[in-house]
């Protein structure tokens, strides 16, 4: 076993012990692998998209990860840097080229030693500063040239382990050691049937779609990717590549926030016991958090007794209401239908001049 191979093997084993499977996938058949690198964002970070006269700006805490694929040549690390490809959906080709050049400079600065960990740290902690992006990311407009990418490089946002293993990897060209690729198009794949993110009304505006897509994602019980569509049309609602990209960023941000919430401890406002977020429900209107068991029992009692107006936040002096999707998940289908019927009845009772059929 030559010294180069031993160094490569030691580096890859160390990386496997540091990074989880969601961040690092090693190709066991050769000295190669893939990193999904999530950049660190400062508080108050915003994503902005200009579309004609309209300006859309959203506060986000997470961006889709950069995808760094690499293969170690036989003479790495002493003589050659890794062959690599850097792909990202929300960066332009010039920005990716700048990052790639910096990775090569980092290899040279290390004195030709192992460099992959340093690359990941740079991309995670310093990539945005290197690109002079501080608290605002302006997405490329649709007037910009949409770069062409190969299919294997278009799956940054919805990459799955089994797809990674089956995707053929091309050999790096002899005359270069890296390639950059950005992507403003939705990832390829089969359209999800019955997706929560499908616009069902042709009169729905793009702004409504972007907002409702995130809301539906946050209220759904499972993660569903935006169904790709070659003409970017959703039941009559036409989305440009930049609007598609923005919606993907917002949904990714919502997914990551939900994961963080699920793994965080919260004190229930009813039983005052600490619970993981995965066992809790947060009311979106007021932000108060309760364990699912307490809030479920509270809502069931109110609906069973017919006081649907009492299905509100249990926090004293708070009148926020759970969303219909939250009520359904808390009380089940049978009680939810009763809640829905009684709520409609109470609304109609407050409307003068409305005569119900059972009143005739």
C-alpha positions as CSV (number, residue, x, y, z in Angstrom):
1,X,0.0,0.0,0.0
2,X,1.6,3.3,-1.1
3,X,1.9,6.3,1.1
4,X,-0.5,8.4,-1.0
5,X,-3.3,5.8,-0.6
6,X,-2.8,5.6,3.1
7,X,-3.1,9.4,3.5
8,X,-6.2,9.4,1.3
9,X,-7.8,6.6,3.3
10,X,-7.0,8.2,6.6
11,X,-8.5,11.5,5.5
12,X,-11.7,9.9,4.2
13,X,-12.2,7.8,7.3
14,X,-11.7,10.9,9.4
15,X,-14.3,12.8,7.4
16,X,-16.8,9.9,7.8
17,X,-16.4,10.2,11.6
18,X,-16.9,13.9,11.5
19,X,-19.8,14.3,9.1
20,X,-23.1,12.5,9.1
21,X,-24.5,10.6,6.1
22,X,-26.7,13.6,5.2
23,X,-23.6,15.7,4.7
24,X,-21.0,13.3,3.3
25,X,-21.4,10.3,1.0
26,X,-18.2,8.3,0.2
27,X,-18.0,6.3,-3.0
28,X,-16.4,3.1,-1.5
29,X,-15.2,1.8,-4.9
30,X,-12.7,4.6,-5.3
31,X,-11.3,7.6,-3.5
32,X,-14.2,9.9,-4.2
33,X,-17.3,11.3,-2.6
34,X,-19.8,14.1,-2.3
35,X,-20.4,16.8,0.3
36,X,-23.6,18.7,0.9
37,X,-22.4,21.9,2.5
38,X,-24.9,24.2,4.3
39,X,-23.6,27.7,4.5
40,X,-23.9,29.6,7.8
41,X,-26.3,32.5,7.6
42,X,-26.3,35.6,9.9
43,X,-29.4,36.7,11.7
44,X,-31.7,38.7,9.6
45,X,-30.6,37.2,6.3
46,X,-32.9,37.9,3.4
47,X,-33.4,36.6,-0.1
48,X,-34.6,39.0,-2.7
49,X,-36.0,38.5,-6.2
50,X,-36.8,41.4,-8.6
51,X,-39.4,40.4,-11.2
52,X,-40.3,43.4,-13.4
53,X,-41.7,46.0,-11.2
54,X,-42.3,43.6,-8.3
55,X,-39.7,43.0,-5.5
56,X,-40.1,40.0,-3.3
57,X,-38.0,39.7,-0.1
58,X,-38.1,37.0,2.5
59,X,-36.2,36.4,5.7
60,X,-34.6,32.9,5.7
61,X,-32.4,31.0,8.1
62,X,-31.3,28.2,5.7
63,X,-30.3,28.0,2.1
64,X,-30.1,24.8,0.0
65,X,-26.7,23.2,0.3
66,X,-23.8,23.5,-2.1
67,X,-22.9,20.2,-3.6
68,X,-19.2,19.4,-3.8
69,X,-18.2,16.2,-5.6
70,X,-14.6,15.2,-5.6
71,X,-12.2,12.4,-6.7
72,X,-8.7,12.1,-5.4
73,X,-6.0,11.5,-8.0
74,X,-3.2,9.0,-7.3
75,X,-0.7,11.6,-6.5
76,X,-2.9,13.5,-4.0
77,X,-2.1,15.2,-1.7
78,X,1.6,15.8,-2.4
79,X,1.4,16.7,-6.1
80,X,-2.2,17.3,-7.2
81,X,-5.3,18.8,-5.7
82,X,-8.6,16.8,-5.8
83,X,-10.6,16.9,-9.0
84,X,-13.9,18.5,-8.0
85,X,-17.3,19.8,-9.2
86,X,-19.1,22.6,-7.3
87,X,-22.8,22.9,-7.9
88,X,-25.4,25.3,-6.4
89,X,-28.9,26.3,-7.3
90,X,-28.7,29.9,-6.0
91,X,-25.3,31.0,-7.1
92,X,-24.2,32.1,-10.6
93,X,-21.4,30.6,-12.6
94,X,-19.0,33.5,-12.0
95,X,-19.7,33.1,-8.2
96,X,-19.0,29.4,-8.4
97,X,-15.9,30.0,-10.4
98,X,-14.6,32.4,-7.7
99,X,-15.3,29.8,-5.0
100,X,-13.6,27.1,-7.0
101,X,-10.5,29.2,-7.5
102,X,-10.4,29.9,-3.8
103,X,-10.5,26.1,-3.1
104,X,-7.5,25.6,-5.4
105,X,-5.7,28.4,-3.6
106,X,-6.4,26.8,-0.2
107,X,-4.8,23.6,-1.4
108,X,-1.7,25.4,-2.5
109,X,-1.6,27.4,0.8
110,X,-1.7,24.2,2.9
111,X,1.7,23.1,1.4
112,X,0.1,20.2,-0.6
113,X,-1.4,18.4,2.4
114,X,-4.9,17.0,2.9
115,X,-7.4,19.7,2.3
116,X,-10.9,18.5,2.1
117,X,-11.9,19.4,5.7
118,X,-10.5,22.9,5.1
119,X,-12.6,23.2,1.9
120,X,-15.7,22.3,3.8
121,X,-15.0,24.8,6.6
122,X,-14.4,27.5,4.0
123,X,-17.6,26.8,2.1
124,X,-19.6,26.7,5.3
125,X,-18.2,29.7,7.2
126,X,-16.6,32.0,4.6
127,X,-18.2,31.4,1.2
128,X,-20.7,34.2,1.5
129,X,-18.1,36.7,2.9
130,X,-15.8,35.7,0.0
131,X,-18.6,36.6,-2.5
132,X,-19.4,39.8,-0.6
133,X,-22.8,38.5,0.4
134,X,-23.6,39.7,3.9
135,X,-27.3,39.9,4.9
136,X,-29.0,40.0,1.4
137,X,-28.9,37.5,-1.4
138,X,-30.3,38.8,-4.6
139,X,-31.3,36.0,-6.9
140,X,-30.5,36.2,-10.6
141,X,-33.3,37.6,-12.7
142,X,-34.8,35.7,-15.6
143,X,-33.2,38.2,-17.9
144,X,-29.9,36.6,-17.0
145,X,-28.6,33.7,-19.0
146,X,-29.8,30.4,-17.5
147,X,-26.8,28.1,-17.4
148,X,-27.0,24.7,-18.9
149,X,-26.2,21.8,-16.6
150,X,-26.0,18.0,-16.9
151,X,-28.7,16.0,-15.2
152,X,-26.5,14.5,-12.6
153,X,-25.7,18.0,-11.3
154,X,-29.3,19.3,-11.0
155,X,-30.4,17.4,-7.9
156,X,-28.9,19.6,-5.2
157,X,-32.1,20.3,-3.4
158,X,-33.8,16.9,-3.5
159,X,-30.8,14.5,-3.5
160,X,-31.4,11.1,-2.1
161,X,-28.9,8.4,-1.2
162,X,-30.2,5.7,-3.5
163,X,-30.1,8.1,-6.4
164,X,-26.6,9.1,-5.6
165,X,-25.4,5.5,-5.7
166,X,-27.0,4.9,-9.1
167,X,-26.0,8.1,-10.8
168,X,-23.0,7.5,-13.1
169,X,-20.0,9.7,-12.3
170,X,-18.0,11.1,-15.2
171,X,-14.3,10.9,-15.2
172,X,-12.6,14.3,-14.6
173,X,-11.0,15.8,-17.8
174,X,-7.3,15.7,-18.1
175,X,-6.9,19.4,-18.7
176,X,-8.7,20.7,-15.6
177,X,-9.3,19.8,-12.0
178,X,-12.7,21.4,-11.4
179,X,-16.0,22.3,-13.0
180,X,-18.7,24.7,-11.7
181,X,-22.3,24.6,-12.4
182,X,-25.3,26.6,-11.2
183,X,-29.0,25.7,-11.7
184,X,-32.0,28.0,-11.8
185,X,-34.3,25.2,-13.1
186,X,-36.3,22.8,-10.9
187,X,-34.6,19.5,-10.2
188,X,-35.5,16.6,-12.6
189,X,-37.6,13.7,-11.6
190,X,-41.1,12.3,-11.7
191,X,-43.9,14.7,-10.7
192,X,-45.4,14.1,-7.4
193,X,-49.1,13.1,-7.7
194,X,-51.4,15.2,-5.6
195,X,-48.7,17.4,-4.3
196,X,-49.6,19.9,-1.6
197,X,-47.7,22.5,-3.6
198,X,-49.8,22.3,-6.8
199,X,-51.6,25.6,-7.5
200,X,-55.2,24.7,-8.0
201,X,-56.6,28.1,-9.1
202,X,-55.6,29.9,-12.2
203,X,-56.4,33.2,-10.6
204,X,-53.9,32.6,-7.8
205,X,-51.1,35.1,-8.0
206,X,-47.4,34.1,-7.9
207,X,-47.0,35.8,-4.5
208,X,-49.9,33.8,-3.2
209,X,-48.3,30.6,-4.5
210,X,-44.9,31.3,-3.0
211,X,-46.5,32.1,0.4
212,X,-49.1,29.2,0.4
213,X,-46.4,26.7,-0.8
214,X,-44.4,27.4,2.4
215,X,-47.6,27.4,4.6
216,X,-48.7,24.1,3.2
217,X,-45.3,22.7,3.7
218,X,-45.2,23.8,7.3
219,X,-48.6,22.3,8.0
220,X,-48.0,19.0,6.1
221,X,-47.1,15.8,8.0
222,X,-44.5,14.8,5.4
223,X,-42.0,16.5,3.2
224,X,-43.0,16.7,-0.5
225,X,-40.8,18.1,-3.2
226,X,-42.2,20.7,-5.6
227,X,-43.3,18.7,-8.6
228,X,-41.0,19.5,-11.5
229,X,-42.6,20.6,-14.7
230,X,-40.7,21.3,-18.0
231,X,-42.8,24.4,-18.8
232,X,-42.8,25.5,-15.1
233,X,-46.6,25.7,-15.2
234,X,-48.8,24.6,-12.2
235,X,-52.4,24.1,-13.3
236,X,-52.4,27.3,-15.3
237,X,-50.0,29.2,-13.0
238,X,-46.8,29.9,-14.9
239,X,-43.6,30.3,-12.8
240,X,-40.4,31.5,-14.2
241,X,-37.1,29.7,-13.3
242,X,-36.3,32.4,-10.8
243,X,-39.7,32.1,-9.1
244,X,-39.2,28.3,-9.0
245,X,-35.8,28.8,-7.4
246,X,-37.3,31.2,-4.8
247,X,-40.1,28.7,-4.0
248,X,-37.5,25.9,-3.5
249,X,-35.4,28.1,-1.2
250,X,-38.5,29.0,0.9
251,X,-39.6,25.4,1.2
252,X,-36.1,24.2,2.1
253,X,-35.9,26.9,4.7
254,X,-39.3,25.7,6.2
255,X,-38.1,22.1,6.2
256,X,-34.9,22.9,8.1
257,X,-36.7,25.1,10.6
258,X,-39.1,22.2,11.2
259,X,-36.2,19.8,11.8
260,X,-34.6,22.2,14.3
261,X,-38.0,22.7,16.1
262,X,-38.4,18.9,16.3
263,X,-35.1,18.4,18.0
264,X,-35.4,21.3,20.5
265,X,-36.8,21.1,24.1
266,X,-39.9,23.2,24.9
267,X,-41.9,23.7,28.1
268,X,-45.6,23.0,27.6
269,X,-47.7,25.9,28.6
270,X,-50.3,23.6,30.1
271,X,-48.5,20.7,31.9
272,X,-45.2,22.7,32.3
273,X,-43.2,19.6,31.3
274,X,-40.3,19.8,28.9
275,X,-40.9,18.0,25.6
276,X,-39.1,17.7,22.3
277,X,-40.5,19.8,19.6
278,X,-41.5,16.6,17.7
279,X,-44.0,16.0,20.5
280,X,-45.3,19.6,20.5
281,X,-47.5,21.9,18.5
282,X,-46.7,25.6,17.9
283,X,-49.6,27.9,17.1
284,X,-48.6,30.0,14.1
285,X,-50.7,33.0,15.0
286,X,-49.2,33.6,18.5
287,X,-46.2,31.3,18.6
288,X,-47.2,29.6,21.9
289,X,-46.1,26.0,22.2
290,X,-47.9,23.1,23.9
291,X,-47.3,19.4,24.1
292,X,-49.5,17.5,21.6
293,X,-51.2,15.5,24.3
294,X,-52.4,18.6,26.3
295,X,-53.5,20.6,23.3
296,X,-55.2,17.6,21.8
297,X,-57.2,17.0,25.0
298,X,-58.0,20.7,25.3
299,X,-59.4,20.9,21.7
300,X,-61.3,17.6,22.1
301,X,-63.1,18.8,25.2
302,X,-64.2,22.1,23.6
303,X,-65.5,20.4,20.4
304,X,-67.3,17.6,22.3
305,X,-69.1,20.2,24.5
306,X,-70.0,22.2,21.4
307,X,-68.0,25.3,22.3
308,X,-66.0,25.5,19.1
309,X,-65.3,29.2,19.7
310,X,-63.3,27.9,22.7
311,X,-60.8,26.1,20.4
312,X,-58.2,28.8,20.9
313,X,-54.8,29.1,22.5
314,X,-54.8,27.7,26.1
315,X,-52.5,30.5,27.2
316,X,-54.3,33.0,29.4
317,X,-55.5,36.2,27.6
318,X,-54.5,34.8,24.2
319,X,-57.2,34.5,21.6
320,X,-55.1,33.0,18.7
321,X,-56.6,30.0,17.0
322,X,-55.0,26.8,15.6
323,X,-55.2,26.3,11.9
324,X,-57.8,23.8,10.5
325,X,-54.9,21.5,9.6
326,X,-53.6,21.6,13.2
327,X,-57.1,20.9,14.6
328,X,-57.5,18.0,12.3
329,X,-54.2,16.4,13.3
330,X,-55.0,17.0,17.0
331,X,-58.6,15.6,17.2
332,X,-59.0,13.2,14.3
333,X,-61.4,13.1,11.4
334,X,-64.6,12.5,13.3
335,X,-64.3,15.3,15.7
336,X,-62.8,17.6,13.1
337,X,-66.0,17.2,11.0
338,X,-68.1,18.1,14.0
339,X,-65.8,21.1,14.6
340,X,-66.1,22.2,11.0
341,X,-69.9,21.9,11.0
342,X,-70.3,23.7,14.3
343,X,-67.9,26.5,13.3
344,X,-69.8,27.1,10.1
345,X,-73.1,27.1,12.0
346,X,-71.8,29.7,14.5
347,X,-70.6,31.9,11.6
348,X,-74.0,31.7,9.9
349,X,-75.8,32.4,13.1
350,X,-73.9,35.7,13.3
351,X,-75.0,36.7,9.8
352,X,-78.4,38.5,9.6
353,X,-80.8,37.4,6.9
354,X,-79.3,33.9,6.5
355,X,-82.0,31.2,6.7
356,X,-80.8,27.6,7.1
357,X,-82.7,24.7,5.5
358,X,-83.4,23.1,8.8
359,X,-85.0,26.3,10.0
360,X,-87.7,26.1,7.3
